[in-house]
């Protein structure tokens, strides 16, 4: 690993520069998120923005007409779809589609595909959102976004430094080394810090940035609340156990996600949450 020790400062600087110049959120999404942040936003305003993005509008209609919602007739109007889905679900769909558009080119890393990365990110977002609905959590409204972008730093490393990413994979997957300690040794920075740097550039809310930066930390929440970072970490663990991982192999694959949910304090039946996740994830996969 001598190469890493000699190049770590330069590697860190290169990665942080890439994080600072990551493709921005789309103009439509930026305006949509701004509108949705207002409590009194008119449905007509949101509908007008959505209709300017044909793919987004199509996926909203596809979602609302899916078996998950069990509509007796076909919904053909974007405004009608918005009323049924709710503004939070619309925001989540828009964010997911933006992730897909950000980076379509596969890095030159064996076992990595953009499709797997997008599916893992989306699955973590959906799972995190379900977890905060069932466990009292700090800043629960940020769960989906934090889950969606928690591993964006890995994408930067894989894209810019495929050799170093391969070395990291060997350390973590083959030798069982700690992910973030290995990243600090080879890169001088963790993927969590890189992900947070991207979100800072996008000016996302501070609690989301903090949760992404700390999703591999062990933290205690205030007043019995689960830290948002812990909700993202739990979601990440669950989907990895279900085989929805960034790379084809993961140490957690095959273990029971229900056990992780119960250990985290979930009092309701974890299987019901996992069934709900599966239904939502099946619909979300159609966005790709």
C-alpha positions as CSV (number, residue, x, y, z in Angstrom):
1,X,0.0,0.0,0.0
2,X,3.0,2.3,-0.4
3,X,1.4,4.0,-3.3
4,X,-1.5,5.0,-1.2
5,X,0.6,6.5,1.6
6,X,2.5,8.6,-0.9
7,X,-0.5,9.9,-2.7
8,X,-3.2,10.2,0.0
9,X,-3.2,14.0,0.3
10,X,-3.4,14.4,-3.5
11,X,-6.1,11.7,-3.7
12,X,-8.1,13.4,-1.0
13,X,-7.9,16.8,-2.7
14,X,-8.9,15.3,-6.1
15,X,-12.0,13.6,-4.5
16,X,-13.1,16.7,-2.7
17,X,-12.8,18.7,-5.9
18,X,-14.9,16.2,-7.6
19,X,-17.5,16.4,-4.8
20,X,-17.6,20.1,-5.2
21,X,-18.3,19.9,-8.9
22,X,-20.8,17.0,-8.9
23,X,-23.6,17.6,-11.3
24,X,-26.3,19.8,-9.7
25,X,-29.9,18.8,-9.1
26,X,-32.0,19.4,-12.2
27,X,-33.5,22.9,-12.5
28,X,-37.0,21.4,-12.4
29,X,-36.2,19.4,-9.3
30,X,-34.6,22.4,-7.6
31,X,-37.7,24.4,-8.2
32,X,-39.9,21.5,-7.2
33,X,-38.1,21.1,-3.9
34,X,-38.3,24.8,-3.2
35,X,-42.1,24.7,-3.8
36,X,-42.6,21.6,-1.7
37,X,-40.8,23.2,1.2
38,X,-43.6,25.6,1.6
39,X,-46.5,24.4,3.8
40,X,-49.1,26.3,1.7
41,X,-47.9,25.4,-1.8
42,X,-50.8,25.2,-4.2
43,X,-51.3,21.9,-5.9
44,X,-51.6,23.7,-9.3
45,X,-48.1,25.1,-8.9
46,X,-46.6,21.6,-8.2
47,X,-48.6,20.1,-11.1
48,X,-47.3,22.8,-13.5
49,X,-43.7,22.0,-12.5
50,X,-44.1,18.2,-12.8
51,X,-45.8,18.5,-16.2
52,X,-42.6,20.2,-17.5
53,X,-40.7,16.9,-16.9
54,X,-42.3,14.3,-19.2
55,X,-40.4,11.4,-17.6
56,X,-41.3,12.5,-14.0
57,X,-45.0,13.0,-14.9
58,X,-45.1,9.6,-16.6
59,X,-43.6,7.8,-13.6
60,X,-46.0,9.6,-11.2
61,X,-48.9,8.3,-13.3
62,X,-47.4,4.8,-13.5
63,X,-47.0,4.7,-9.7
64,X,-50.5,5.9,-8.9
65,X,-52.0,3.4,-11.4
66,X,-49.9,0.5,-9.9
67,X,-51.4,-2.3,-7.8
68,X,-50.0,-0.6,-4.7
69,X,-52.8,2.0,-4.8
70,X,-55.6,-0.3,-6.1
71,X,-57.4,2.4,-8.0
72,X,-60.7,1.3,-9.6
73,X,-60.1,3.4,-12.7
74,X,-57.1,4.8,-14.6
75,X,-55.7,8.1,-13.4
76,X,-54.7,10.2,-16.4
77,X,-54.2,13.7,-14.8
78,X,-51.0,14.8,-13.1
79,X,-53.0,16.9,-10.6
80,X,-55.2,13.9,-9.7
81,X,-52.0,11.8,-9.2
82,X,-50.5,14.5,-6.9
83,X,-53.7,14.5,-4.8
84,X,-53.6,10.7,-4.4
85,X,-49.8,10.3,-3.9
86,X,-49.2,13.3,-1.6
87,X,-46.5,15.8,-2.0
88,X,-43.9,13.9,0.0
89,X,-44.2,10.8,-2.2
90,X,-43.9,13.1,-5.3
91,X,-40.7,14.6,-3.9
92,X,-39.3,11.1,-3.3
93,X,-40.0,10.0,-6.8
94,X,-38.5,13.2,-8.2
95,X,-35.3,12.7,-6.1
96,X,-35.0,9.1,-7.2
97,X,-35.2,10.0,-10.9
98,X,-32.6,12.8,-10.4
99,X,-30.2,10.2,-9.0
100,X,-30.6,8.0,-12.1
101,X,-29.9,11.0,-14.4
102,X,-26.8,12.1,-12.4
103,X,-24.4,9.4,-13.5
104,X,-25.3,6.8,-16.2
105,X,-21.7,5.8,-17.2
106,X,-20.4,2.7,-15.4
107,X,-17.0,3.1,-13.7
108,X,-14.2,0.8,-14.8
109,X,-14.6,-1.4,-11.6
110,X,-15.3,-5.1,-11.9
111,X,-18.7,-6.0,-10.4
112,X,-19.9,-2.4,-10.4
113,X,-22.8,-1.2,-12.5
114,X,-24.8,2.0,-12.3
115,X,-28.0,-0.1,-12.2
116,X,-26.9,-1.8,-9.0
117,X,-25.8,1.5,-7.4
118,X,-29.1,3.2,-8.2
119,X,-31.1,0.2,-7.0
120,X,-29.1,0.0,-3.7
121,X,-29.5,3.8,-3.2
122,X,-33.2,3.7,-3.9
123,X,-33.8,0.7,-1.7
124,X,-32.0,2.3,1.2
125,X,-34.1,5.5,0.8
126,X,-37.3,3.5,0.8
127,X,-36.3,1.4,3.8
128,X,-35.1,4.4,5.7
129,X,-38.4,6.2,5.1
130,X,-40.3,3.2,6.4
131,X,-38.1,2.8,9.4
132,X,-38.7,6.4,10.6
133,X,-42.4,5.8,10.2
134,X,-42.2,3.0,12.7
135,X,-39.4,4.2,15.1
136,X,-39.3,7.7,16.6
137,X,-36.4,9.4,14.8
138,X,-34.7,12.8,14.7
139,X,-35.6,14.8,11.6
140,X,-37.6,11.9,10.0
141,X,-38.5,14.0,7.0
142,X,-34.9,13.7,5.8
143,X,-34.8,9.9,5.8
144,X,-35.5,9.3,2.2
145,X,-33.0,11.9,0.9
146,X,-30.3,10.8,3.3
147,X,-30.8,7.2,2.3
148,X,-30.8,8.0,-1.4
149,X,-27.5,9.8,-1.3
150,X,-25.6,8.1,1.5
151,X,-23.2,6.2,-0.8
152,X,-22.7,8.9,-3.4
153,X,-19.0,9.2,-2.3
154,X,-18.5,5.5,-3.3
155,X,-19.6,6.4,-6.8
156,X,-17.0,9.3,-6.9
157,X,-14.2,7.0,-5.8
158,X,-15.2,4.2,-8.2
159,X,-15.4,6.6,-11.1
160,X,-12.2,8.6,-10.5
161,X,-10.0,6.0,-8.9
162,X,-11.0,2.5,-10.0
163,X,-7.7,0.9,-8.9
164,X,-8.0,2.4,-5.4
165,X,-11.6,1.3,-5.2
166,X,-10.6,-2.2,-6.2
167,X,-8.0,-2.2,-3.4
168,X,-10.7,-1.1,-1.0
169,X,-13.0,-3.8,-2.1
170,X,-10.3,-6.4,-1.5
171,X,-9.6,-5.1,2.0
172,X,-13.3,-4.9,3.1
173,X,-14.9,-7.8,1.3
174,X,-12.0,-10.3,1.1
175,X,-10.0,-9.5,4.3
176,X,-12.9,-8.2,6.4
177,X,-11.3,-4.8,7.1
178,X,-13.3,-1.9,8.4
179,X,-14.8,0.2,5.5
180,X,-14.1,3.7,6.7
181,X,-10.7,3.0,8.3
182,X,-9.6,1.4,5.0
183,X,-10.8,4.5,3.1
184,X,-8.9,6.8,5.4
185,X,-5.8,4.8,5.0
186,X,-6.0,4.6,1.2
187,X,-7.8,7.9,0.3
188,X,-7.4,10.2,3.3
189,X,-11.2,10.6,3.4
190,X,-14.3,8.4,3.8
191,X,-17.1,7.9,1.3
192,X,-19.5,9.3,3.9
193,X,-17.5,12.5,4.1
194,X,-17.5,12.7,0.3
195,X,-21.2,12.1,0.1
196,X,-21.8,14.9,2.7
197,X,-19.6,17.2,0.7
198,X,-21.8,16.7,-2.4
199,X,-24.9,17.5,-0.4
200,X,-23.3,20.6,1.0
201,X,-22.7,21.8,-2.5
202,X,-26.4,21.2,-3.3
203,X,-27.3,23.2,-0.2
204,X,-29.5,20.4,1.3
205,X,-30.6,20.7,4.9
206,X,-27.9,20.3,7.6
207,X,-29.6,17.4,9.4
208,X,-29.5,15.4,6.1
209,X,-25.9,16.2,5.5
210,X,-25.0,15.2,9.1
211,X,-26.9,12.0,8.8
212,X,-25.0,11.0,5.6
213,X,-21.7,12.0,7.1
214,X,-22.3,9.9,10.2
215,X,-24.2,6.9,8.9
216,X,-21.3,4.6,9.9
217,X,-21.0,6.1,13.4
218,X,-22.6,4.7,16.5
219,X,-24.7,7.6,18.0
220,X,-27.2,8.1,20.7
221,X,-30.3,10.1,19.9
222,X,-31.8,12.8,22.1
223,X,-34.7,12.0,24.4
224,X,-35.1,8.4,23.2
225,X,-35.1,9.3,19.5
226,X,-33.2,7.3,16.9
227,X,-30.6,9.5,15.2
228,X,-31.3,10.0,11.5
229,X,-27.8,8.6,10.8
230,X,-28.7,5.4,12.6
231,X,-31.9,5.1,10.6
232,X,-29.9,5.3,7.4
233,X,-27.4,2.8,8.7
234,X,-30.1,0.4,9.7
235,X,-31.8,0.7,6.3
236,X,-28.4,0.2,4.6
237,X,-27.9,-3.0,6.7
238,X,-31.3,-4.3,5.8
239,X,-31.1,-3.9,2.1
240,X,-27.6,-5.4,2.0
241,X,-28.9,-8.4,3.9
242,X,-31.6,-8.7,1.2
243,X,-28.9,-8.8,-1.5
244,X,-29.5,-5.3,-2.8
245,X,-25.9,-4.2,-2.5
246,X,-23.7,-1.8,-4.5
247,X,-21.4,-4.7,-5.5
248,X,-22.4,-8.3,-6.2
249,X,-20.9,-9.6,-3.0
250,X,-21.5,-8.1,0.5
251,X,-20.6,-9.6,4.0
252,X,-24.2,-9.0,5.2
253,X,-26.0,-10.8,2.3
254,X,-28.1,-13.7,3.4
255,X,-28.6,-12.6,7.0
256,X,-32.1,-11.8,8.2
257,X,-33.1,-8.1,8.0
258,X,-36.0,-8.7,10.4
259,X,-33.5,-9.4,13.1
260,X,-31.8,-6.1,12.5
261,X,-35.1,-4.3,12.7
262,X,-36.1,-6.0,16.0
263,X,-32.7,-5.4,17.5
264,X,-33.1,-1.7,16.7
265,X,-36.2,-1.5,18.8
266,X,-39.0,-2.1,16.2
267,X,-42.0,-3.3,18.2
268,X,-44.3,-4.1,15.4
269,X,-43.9,-7.1,13.1
270,X,-40.8,-6.6,11.1
271,X,-42.2,-8.8,8.3
272,X,-45.0,-6.4,7.7
273,X,-42.5,-3.5,7.2
274,X,-40.4,-5.7,4.9
275,X,-43.5,-6.6,2.9
276,X,-44.3,-2.9,2.5
277,X,-40.8,-2.3,1.4
278,X,-40.9,-5.0,-1.2
279,X,-44.2,-3.6,-2.7
280,X,-42.7,0.0,-2.9
281,X,-39.4,-1.2,-4.2
282,X,-41.0,-3.2,-7.0
283,X,-42.6,0.0,-8.3
284,X,-39.5,2.1,-7.9
285,X,-37.5,-0.3,-10.0
286,X,-39.6,0.7,-13.0
287,X,-38.1,4.2,-12.9
288,X,-34.7,2.8,-14.1
